[in-house]
């Protein structure tokens, strides 16, 4: 079917309006994930898992070491919840800045 001459200008105007909206949204929008005004981006982690015993005794734990962000998280298996639960956290960067003493 052919569009009649009376509907063709309406379709042209509609297409121009949609194209203008698309251009405005493409230019005006910004990526919030790459916004430099927020807190500094967290580095991509480099993880190492180490099995061991906890200091408090009881169950075994898994230590997750993030070398990029210098963090350690201790996890243990909770049988009642059927999930890993966090036991402890340590920032290795804070340990490096601390002055040794007796």
Phi, psi and omega in degrees: 000144179262142176284140179285162182296334182284334180268342183297316178297326177295320178291323178295316179297318179297316178297320178296320179295318179294320179294319178296319178297318179296318179294317180297317180292323180292323182279321187279334184282151178228155180275113181291332180292338180252016182290123183279350183280346181276192178294158181298147182291144179279136181291151177293131188285150170240104192259143172230132178255133181229125177274144180190185178258149176278158179292331182276358181082193180086232187276165175285157180231162173244124177265124177256114182256122176257101185289328182291316183261002178053059179225151175230134176235133177258129182236145174228157181275126177259107185296325182290325179268346185058047182205161175279138177236145180284132179257323182199164179219143178214132175266113182291332178298322178293325178292326180288328180281343182286136179280133180291145178203179181264000000 
